Amino acid sequence: MRPILHIFTVPSAISLWYYDWSEDIPRESTSTTSRLIVIMREFYAFQIQGRVGESTIVKQSKRLGQQFYIDARAAIKQYRLTWFQNQQSRSQAELYNGIQDEIITGDVNAQSVGRRYILPSSFTRGPCYMMQHYQDAITICRAMRPSDFFATFTCNPSEPEIINKLLLGQHSKDRPDLITRVFKIKLQQLLDDFKEKQIHGRVIAGKFVK
């Protein structure tokens, strides 16, 4: 009996799935940013995006694909935390010295004093990030007047724009990337309705918190 040989061809772009992100991936010269390397967030965003003629294996993996999204998000957040930890001199961390704060408050027990790392406002959902948005909102209310609208925007996973783009056998929960993109588009449309179309009158001040 003659042996049967199966040959599988994999496009060069798909081979990226077999490698992890590294700090030496060069950026295309046509990029609009001054960075010379591809950061981790951009690397995983490239992997998630669908392109014509390439495999959709992650999008078809359902719960395994969801695990990939979670792991990628956790890796990106840990990398950012590590970067901020190594850049504390730029954050003026000496102003938040743990020992100095303890002495000022009257706590002289050194056993409870540890090293504190400061997360700047550029770290999403961090204490400084939340405080900055709070202060911006209060400043707007003080300078203008209390707000007329406080809008909370959510996304319905049963939207036709989402259902019509699902692959065979998929549910909305299997495509968080698709839900996120539709949410972003509809949110931007809502902001345009308020600010450009002025459906409730002219907007004199506003604060968008993502």
C-alpha positions in Angstrom: 0.0 0.0 0.0 1.4 3.4 -1.0 1.6 5.9 1.9 -0.6 9.0 1.8 1.1 12.3 2.4 -0.8 15.4 3.6 0.8 18.7 3.0 -0.4 21.8 4.8 0.7 25.3 3.7 0.7 28.2 6.2 0.8 31.8 5.0 3.8 33.7 6.3 1.7 36.1 8.4 0.0 33.2 10.2 3.4 31.9 11.4 3.3 34.8 13.9 1.0 32.6 16.0 3.9 30.4 16.8 6.0 33.2 18.3 5.5 35.5 21.2 6.0 39.2 21.3 9.6 40.5 21.8 11.1 43.9 22.3 13.0 43.9 19.0 10.2 43.7 16.5 10.9 46.6 14.1 8.2 49.0 13.1 7.4 49.8 9.5 9.0 53.1 8.3 5.6 54.3 7.1 4.2 54.5 10.7 3.1 57.9 12.0 4.7 57.4 15.5 8.3 58.0 16.4 8.7 54.5 18.1 11.0 52.2 16.3 9.7 49.0 17.7 6.3 47.3 18.0 4.9 47.4 21.5 3.0 44.5 23.0 -0.4 46.0 22.7 0.1 46.6 19.0 1.4 43.1 18.5 -1.7 41.4 19.9 -4.0 43.9 18.2 -2.5 42.9 14.9 -3.0 39.2 15.8 -6.7 39.8 16.6 -7.6 41.8 13.5 -9.1 39.8 10.7 -7.5 40.1 7.2 -8.6 38.8 3.9 -6.8 35.6 2.9 -5.6 34.7 6.4 -6.7 32.2 8.9 -9.4 33.0 11.5 -8.5 30.2 13.9 -8.5 32.4 17.0 -11.9 33.8 16.2 -13.2 30.3 15.7 -11.8 28.9 18.9 -14.7 30.1 21.1 -13.7 29.6 24.8 -10.1 29.0 23.9 -10.1 32.2 21.9 -11.5 34.0 24.9 -8.7 32.6 27.0 -6.2 34.0 24.5 -7.8 37.5 24.8 -7.6 37.3 28.6 -4.0 36.1 28.6 -3.0 38.8 26.1 -4.7 41.5 28.3 -3.0 40.2 31.4 0.4 40.2 29.7 0.0 43.7 28.4 -1.0 45.0 31.9 1.8 43.2 33.6 4.3 44.6 31.1 3.0 48.2 31.7 3.2 47.7 35.5 6.8 46.5 35.2 7.7 49.5 33.0 6.2 52.0 35.4 8.0 50.2 38.3 11.3 50.8 36.5 10.5 54.4 35.7 9.6 55.6 39.2 12.2 58.4 39.0 10.2 60.0 36.2 7.0 59.8 38.3 8.7 61.8 41.2 8.1 58.9 43.5 10.2 60.6 46.2 7.2 62.9 46.9 5.3 59.8 48.0 8.0 58.3 50.1 6.4 55.7 52.4 8.5 56.5 55.5 7.9 60.2 55.2 4.1 59.7 54.9 4.1 57.4 57.9 6.0 59.9 60.1 3.7 62.8 59.1 0.7 60.8 60.1 2.3 59.9 63.4 2.8 56.2 62.7 6.4 55.5 63.8 6.2 51.7 63.6 8.6 50.8 60.8 7.2 47.2 60.4 4.2 48.5 58.5 6.2 50.6 56.0 6.8 49.1 52.6 8.0 50.4 49.3 5.3 52.3 47.3 5.1 52.4 43.5 3.3 55.3 41.9 1.1 54.8 38.8 0.8 57.9 36.7 -2.5 59.1 35.2 -1.6 57.5 31.9 -2.2 54.1 33.5 -5.9 53.3 32.8 -8.0 52.7 35.9 -5.2 53.6 38.3 -5.8 55.9 41.3 -4.2 58.9 39.5 -6.2 58.2 36.4 -9.5 58.2 38.3 -8.5 61.3 40.4 -7.6 63.2 37.2 -10.9 62.5 35.6 -12.7 63.4 38.8 -10.9 66.7 39.1 -11.5 67.6 35.4 -15.2 66.9 35.9 -15.5 69.0 39.0 -13.5 71.8 37.4 -15.9 71.9 34.4 -18.9 72.0 36.8 -17.3 74.8 38.8 -16.4 76.9 35.7 -19.6 76.4 33.8 -22.5 74.8 35.8 -23.6 71.4 37.0 -24.1 69.0 34.0 -27.4 68.4 32.4 -26.6 64.9 31.3 -24.7 62.0 32.8 -24.7 59.2 30.2 -23.8 55.6 30.8 -23.4 53.8 27.5 -23.5 50.0 27.1 -23.6 47.6 24.1 -26.3 45.1 23.2 -24.6 41.8 22.1 -27.7 41.1 20.0 -27.2 44.1 17.7 -27.6 43.2 14.0 -24.2 44.6 13.3 -22.7 41.9 15.6 -25.0 39.0 14.7 -24.5 39.4 11.0 -20.7 39.2 11.3 -20.5 36.1 13.4 -18.9 33.0 11.9 -20.7 29.7 11.5 -21.7 28.2 14.9 -20.6 31.3 16.9 -22.4 33.3 19.5 -21.9 36.9 20.5 -19.9 35.9 23.6 -17.4 34.1 21.4 -16.4 37.4 19.7 -15.4 40.1 22.3 -13.3 41.8 19.6 -16.4 42.3 17.4 -18.5 43.5 20.3 -15.8 46.0 21.3 -15.5 47.4 17.8 -19.3 47.9 17.4 -19.4 49.5 20.9 -16.7 51.9 19.9 -18.4 52.9 16.7 -21.8 53.4 18.3 -20.2 55.4 21.2 -18.5 57.7 18.7 -21.8 58.1 16.9 -23.5 59.1 20.2 -20.9 61.7 20.9 -21.3 63.1 17.4 -25.1 63.3 17.9 -24.5 65.4 21.1 -21.6 67.6 19.9 -22.0 67.9 16.1 -25.7 67.4 15.4 -26.6 69.1 18.8 -29.7 67.0 19.3 -30.1 68.5 22.8 -28.8 71.9 22.0 -25.3 73.3 21.9 -22.7 71.6 24.1 -20.8 74.2 26.1 -18.6 71.7 28.0 -18.1 68.0 28.4 -15.9 65.3 29.7 -15.6 61.8 28.1 -14.3 59.1 30.5 -13.5 55.7 28.8 
